Amino acid sequence: MRAFPKFVATLLFSGAACGAQTIPYAGGGIGWNGLSFQSPYYNMDAGVDWGNIKPIFFEAEGGVDTANPNTLKDGTTFRGHGLIMIKGKGVWRYGGGIHFSELFTSKYDNHSIWPTVGAMYEQNWFRLNAQFLIPTGTDYSLTGPLFDMRMHLHKHFYFRERLGIYMYRNPNETPPSHHINAVVDVGVIYTFR
């Protein structure tokens, strides 16, 4: 299966349950990448949440950013994720999902898919979604926590910050080395409801 159809399938599968209780959103921001990518970079995202007041919560999101490997200047990354959370006690939800990333450049393209497990804290004006990316390969496969925080600003506007702390193994170094880096985005999203 080619990379773009995988991306579309991830979004469609994740958003299959969207219906009358949906909250579509869109936003953009700026980010800094420690994974040998140029910084700052810019991003745009659009998605939909469903079931905020129900026992089961779904989220599907797609996005694009301008993060380029340090040696190139023409890369674009397409991202997507789907998430299913089940209400626990109080303000907590638990579940997981799938993340997808495809980096297109003039010299190569590289895609990755990660299953995730996580928890979400949500109360009125604040939401924190913490997920752990599970690696699906042994070489260069990122693993680690990914945090997505949203704080209500005014009416339909929310401040959003995403932080990923990633570990990976470089098999081309002798002996193979392990690295840790961080990626952070900040921006604003607008909800259409």
N, C-alpha and C positions, 0 to 999 in steps of 0.2 A: 504494500500500500504506500503510495507516495505521501510526502510530508504534508502538502496542503490539504488533501482529502482527510488526513488524520486530524488536522487542526479543525476542519469543519465538522467532522464526526464528533470530536470532543465537545465542541460548543453545542451541537444539536442534541447529543445524548444528555449533556448537563442541563439543558434548558427544556427538555421534553415535558416536564411537569408544569411549566409556566402557564398561568391562566389568569383568572379575574383578580387574584390577589398580588399581581406583579408590581414591582417598583423598578422601572427602568432608570438607568443613570448613565452619565457620561462625564468625563473629566480629563484633565491633563496636568502635567507637572514637569519637574526637573529632577534629575537623579545623578548620583555619583556611583561609579562602579570600580571596585578594587580587583576585579578578575582580569587584569591586563587589557582593559577596555578604556577608551578615551572618556574623559569626564570634563565637564558635565554632559549629559545627554538629555533629550526631551522625550516625553511619552504622552500618548493619548490612549484612553481606555473607554469602553462602553460595555454595559452589562445589564443584568436583570436579577433582582432578588425576588423570591416568592416564598410566602409562608411565614413572614415575621411574627405573626400572632398564632401560628399553628404549631403542632408538635414536631412537624418535619419542615425544615428550612432548606431551600435550594438556592444556589447562586451559579450563574454562568456569566463569564466575562471574556472579552477578547480585547487585544490591545496591540499597539505597535510602538517601538522606540527606536531612537537613533544611536544607540550604543554600538560603537565600532571597535573591533580589535585594534590595538595600538598601531599595528603595521598597515592598516587599511583605512580608507576614508569613505567608502561607499556601501557600508553594510546597513541593513535594516533588520530588526528582529520583530517577528510576529509572535504574540503570546496568547495563550488561552488557558482558562481553568474552569473546572466544574466542581461543585462542592455540595455535599448533602450532610446536614447536621440534624440530629435528633435532640429534642429538648430534654434536659436533665432536671435536676433540682434547682430551684431559684432562677438565676439569670444565666445559667450555663447550658451550652449545647455541645454535643460530641459527635464526631463522625470523621469524614475524610472525603477524598475526591481524586482528581487527576489534574496535573499541570502539563502544559505543552509549550515548547519554545522552538522556534525555527529562525536561525540566523542566515540571511541571504547576503552574499557578497559577490563581487565580480570574479573572485578566484575559487570560491567554494561555497557550499551551504552545509549547515550542521543543524540537526534537530534532535531534541530530547523529549522524552515523556517520563514523568514521575508520578507514581501513586503517592497519596498523602494520607496521614492520619492527623487529627487535630481536635482542638477545643475552641469554643467561641464564648466570650463574655459579652453580654449586651444589656445595657440599662439606659433607657431614655436617650440621652444625648451622646453616649459613648459606646463604641463597639471595638473589641479587640479579638481578632481571629488569629490563632497561633496554629500553624501546621508544621509537620515535619516531612520534608521531601525524602522519599525512599529511593535509593539509587537502583537503576535497572541494568547497569553495566559495571565493569570493573575499571575501565580506563577513562579518565577525565569526567566521570559521572559525578555530578554535584550531589551532595547530601547535606542536610542541616535544617535548622529551623527557619521558617518564614513567618514574619509578623505583619499583619495588615490592620492598622488602627484608623478609625474614623471618629471624628468629633464634630458634632453639629455646630455650625457657625451662625447661620441666620436663614430662616425660612427653608428653602430647598438646597442650601449650600452646606457642604461638609468639607472640613480639612481632612486630608488623607496622607498617611505616612506608611510606607512599606519598608521593612528592613529584612534582608536575608543574610544569614551568616552561613557561608558555604565552605565545606571541606571537599577536597578532591585529591586524587592521586595522579601524578604525572609518570607514566610508564616509560617515557623516553629518557629520563635521567637515570644515572647509574650511581647508587642503587635507586630504584623508583622512589620518588619523594612524595610527601604529603604536604598539602598547602591549605591555608585557611584565609578567606577574604570575606568582605562584606559588600553589599549593594544596598543603597538607600535611595528612595524616591520620596519627594514631598509634592503635594499639589492640592487641587480643589476639585471636588466632584459636585455635580448638580443632579438632583433626583427629579424625575418628571411626574411626581405625584405628591 
